[in-house]
Amino acid sequence: MKLKTFITGALASVALATPALADWPEKPIQLIVPWGAGGATDQVTRVVAAELEGALGQSVVVVNQPGASGSLGSQAAWDAPHDGYTWTAGAAKDLGTYAVTGKMDTSIKDWDLYLNSALASVISVSANSEIEDLAGFLEALKAGGLKVGTSGVNSAGHSTIEALSSAVGGSYTHASYDGGSAAVLSTVSGETNATTQLISEQIDMLRAGQLKPIAIISDANVEVPGVGSIASVTSELTDFPVAPIYFGIFMPGDVPAEVKEKMGAAWADLANSDALAEYTSGRGSIMTVHGGDDAQARVWPSIQANAWLLHDGGQSSADPESLGIPRP
């Protein structure tokens, strides 16, 4: 046998014995939720993971790995092999500003984004609070002394109360909890005076009358089934910046092309998901299935706003401008 023929045959045998990457996924995928169980990220991610299992023909195992405002789990996903078998999830504004706070050396443009929903934060107080409306809440914030529960620095709730405090020149005591669910329950129990977490995390307690909604971070009043009309923050703060907070699944942008192609097709199918539609409508959020450049463009305003809010509040370790995030 000629050497050339032997080598060619041997390489062909290896190719047949080695699974092609086009067969991705061939094993379970790990989806790291970098926040505690029960919060907004955990809730919607589990719905989406179940839908993707059918589309991809493989298990998607959700693992909670909270810590450092979500950066620990996100870092773990980045440090894993970029082969499409380890993802993370959460709010894009968080992932896009970890470099601002020095928690992670990354840019939103380093990742492929697969958005599934958009949410707004709600200012709520305990049911027996003397605060009845946004004007009263802002007066209390100006006076100082309010204890506000959120799921940690850089979370949606924290960004909201920071922006509110800055807008009126107020001050508050920040109580940080392991996940949005715990932060919401802190206000229900009276451990904190208010919470500014996402509506999906509060909705059960709002419907049960355990929380009193004061305002929603939206440019218009919002009618919420089972709760009623929640006043817009702009009813008192006309220039208050409101940008949707987009949630989704994220994977490193340098995964193989075959992974991108199959994931893109699976994500397109998600737009027809009855389970996701039911979840979002029931939790006061909006179903927004987007990927690629469209997803990047949609999340950018919230990243800009959050980056400069952190910087102006003295919570940044780097100037956002130096990281390619200009002031909005």
N, C-alpha and C positions, 0 to 999 in steps of 0.2 A: 504494500500500500504506500502511495506517495505521501510525504510528510504533509503537504498542503491539504490533501484530501482528509488525512487523519485529523488535523487541527480543525478543519471546517466541520467535520462530523462531531468532534468533541464539543465544540462551541454550541452546535445545534442541540446536543444532548443537554448541556447546561441550561440553555434557554428554555427547553421544555420542562426541565426539572425545577426551575426557579419561577415562582408565580409572577406574572406580569403585574406591574403597578396598576394597569387598567382595571384589574380585578378589585381594586379598593372599593369598599372596606372588606377585608378578609377576617378581621377580628373585632371585638368590641371597641367602641370609641369612648374615651373618657372625657366627660364634659365637666369642667371644674366651675362650680358656682363660688365666687370668692366672697360670698356673704353668708350669713347664717340661714338656717332653715326657716321657712315661713314668710320671708320677706318678698318684696316685689320681684326681685331677680329670680329667686328660687321658685316662686309660683309659676311664672310664665315659662321659665326654662324647662320645667318638668312637663308642661303641656307640649311644648315644641319638641322636646326629646322623644316623646312617645310618638309624635307624628313622623319624625324623621326616621325612626326605626323601620316603619313600613316602607318609606320611600327608598331607603338605602339598603334594606334587607340585612340589617345588622343591629345589634344592641347598642344603645347609647346610654352609658352609665353615668348618672349625675352624682357628683361628689362635692359636698360642701367643704370648702377650705377657707374660712374667714380669717381676717387679720389685716392690720395696717391699712384700713380703709379700702379693702378689696385688692390691694396690690400684691399680697402674698400669693393668692390663687392665680392671679394674672401672670405673675412672674413664673410660677410653676408651669403654666401652660407654655410660656415662651421658652423656658429652659428645656422642655421636653423636645425630643426629635421633631423636626418640622416635616412630619410625614402624613399629616392629616388625621392622626389618631388621638390627638389631645387638643381640646378646644377650651375656651373660657367663655364667660357670659357676663352680662351686666349692663350698666348704663354707659353709653359711648362717651359721655362727657367725663366720666371718671377715668376711663382708659386714656382719654386724650389729654389729661392734665396730671398724670402721675409724675411726669418729668418736671412739672412746675413745682411740685411739692418735694421733689427729690426722692420719691418712693420707688421709682422705677425709671430706667433709662430707655424710654420708648416714645414713639410718636404714633398718633392715630393712623398715620399713613403707612406704618409698618405692618398693619393688620388688614385682613379681608373682613368686612363687616356684613353681617346678615341680620338685618333689623326685623323685629317682629311686632313691636308695639310702641306707642308713645303715651306718656303719662304726664300728669301735672301734680304738683304738690298741693296739699290743702293745709291751711292754718286751722287747727282745731284745739279746743280746750275741753276740760272735763265737763260732764253734763251739768254739774252744780256750780260751775264757775260764775263769778259775777260779771265776767266779760261777755257782752251780748253781740257785739258787732266789730267790724274791722276798725272803726274809729276808736273804740274802747281798747282794742288790742294794741293799736299803735301808741295810744297814750300810755299804756302800761309799759310798753317797750321803751318809750322815751324816759319814763320814770326810773327804769332799771329794776332789777330784782326778779324778773320772770325766770323760771327754770324751764328750759326747753329740751325735750328729749328727741334725739335723732340717732341714726345708726352709725354715726361717726363722722369725723372730719372728711370732707370732700364728698359725702353722701348727698343725695338730692335734698334731704331734709336740712342738712347743715348749710348747704349753699343757699337755700331759701331763707333761713333765719338770718344768715349773714347779710344777704342782700337787703332784707327788710330793716335790719338794725342800721345798716349803712345809710339807707334811704331817709331815715328819720332821725339819725344821730342818737340812736338808743344803745342800750347795753342789756345783756342777759347772761345767765349762767348756763353753760352748755353741759348737758348730761348725755354722755355717749353710751350706746348700748350695742350689744352683739346682734345686729339685725333690726330691720324695720319693725317687725312684729313686736319685739321687746320694747322698742321705743314707744310705740303706740300704746301698749299696755301700761307703760309707766304713767301716761297721762290719764288713762282710764282709772287707775288706782289712786291717783292723786299724788304720786311720787314726784311728778313734774307738773307744771302749770299748763303746758301746751306742747304740741308736737307739730312738726311741719313736714311729716313724711308723705310719701306718695299716696294718692287716693286709693290705689289697689290694696295698700296695706291697712288703710283705715276703714274701708267701706263697711266691713261687718259691724264694727263698733259704731259707726255713724248710723247705720240702719237700725241697730239695736237701741239707739238713743243713749249710748254710753259715752259718746263724744258729741260735742256741739261744733258744727262747722262754722267757721268765721269768714273764710274767703278762700278762693281757689286761684292758683297762679295761672291765670288765663286772661286773654284780652276781652272776654265777655262772660256774663253769668252763665253757669252750666247747670242744666237740669239733670239731676242724678236719680235714676229710678230707686225708689225706696228711701230716698233722703230728701228730695225736693230741690229747689233752686239754691245753688251756692253762689254767693256774690263774687264778682271778679275783683281781684286785688286793685285793678285800675279804677274802681269806684272811688277810692280814696287817694291812690298813688297813680296819677294819670300817666306818668312817664316811666313807671316801673317796667324793667325789661322782662318780657315773657318769651321763652323759647321752649318748644316741646322737648321733653327728655326722652330720647330714644333708647329702647332696650333691644338687645339682640345677642347673637352668638358670634364670637370672634375667633379667628384662627390666624396664625402667622401668614403674612402675605407671600412668603416664598415657598409655600407648600407646592408639591408637584402639580403640573398642569392638569393631569387626570383627576386629581382631587378637586380642583377648582371647577372643572367641567361637571362632574357628578354632583357636587354640592350645589352648584348653581341651578342645575335642573331640579334637584330635590327642593330647593328653596322656592323656586318658581311654583312648584306644586303646592307649597304651603299656603299660597294665596287662596286656595280653595278649601282650606281646612275648616270644617264646621266646629271642631273642638276649640281651635284658637279663636274663632269668631265668637263662640259662646263664652269663652273665658273673658275676652277683652270687654265684651258688652256687659257682662255681669260684674266686672270689677271697675267700671268707670274709666277704662282706658280705650285707646283707639288702635285697631289692628292696622299695622303699617308694614307690609312685607316688601322689603327693598334690599338690594345688594349692589355691589360694584361702585362705580363713580357716583351713582345716584345716592347711595347710602352715605358715602363720604360727604357729599354736599349737604345733605340733610342734617348731619350731626354737627357740622362745623360751627354754626351760631352758638349752640349751647356750650361747646368747648371754649370758644373765645370768651363768652360771658363768664364762665366758671374760672378760667385761667386768670382773668384780670380781677375778678372778685377776690380770689385767693391772694393775689399779689398785692392789691390795694389794702387788704386786711392784714398784711404782714405775715401771711402763712405760706409764702413761696420761698424756695431756695434758689430760684433762677428767674430772671426777667422773662416773661412770656415772649417778648419781642425777639429775644436771643434764641428762642426755640422755634421761631417761625410762626408765632401766634400773635398777629397784630391786634391792637386794641380795637374792639368793635365800634 
